[in-house]
């Protein structure tokens, strides 16, 4: 079941209100703007999964990485 949540996504994930974060990012392995720095800080496994890909590889377009941090899965 798809659940839409407004408000603080990080807090909702930390307190168990949501267990999946779908975050769109670029192919440059850069989590420096918008909500990305907060995801990187609170769910470092997501940053690690992304950093295992090649920076600037346009072949990554249309693909995704996935990481699990506790009970939260970040795509």
MOJO-V716844 format. One record per pair of residues at least 12 apart in sequence whose C-alpha atoms are under 7 Angstrom apart, sorted by the first residue. I is the first residue (numbers start at 1). J is the second residue. If there is no record, write none. Layout:
I,J ; I,J
This chain:
13,72 ; 19,71 ; 19,72 ; 19,73 ; 20,72 ; 20,73 ; 20,74 ; 21,73 ; 21,74 ; 21,75 ; 22,74 ; 22,75 ; 23,75 ; 27,55 ; 27,56 ; 27,57 ; 27,58 ; 27,60 ; 27,61 ; 28,55 ; 28,56 ; 29,50 ; 29,51 ; 29,55 ; 43,69 ; 45,67 ; 45,68 ; 45,69 ; 46,66 ; 46,67 ; 46,74 ; 49,65 ; 49,66 ; 49,67 ; 50,65
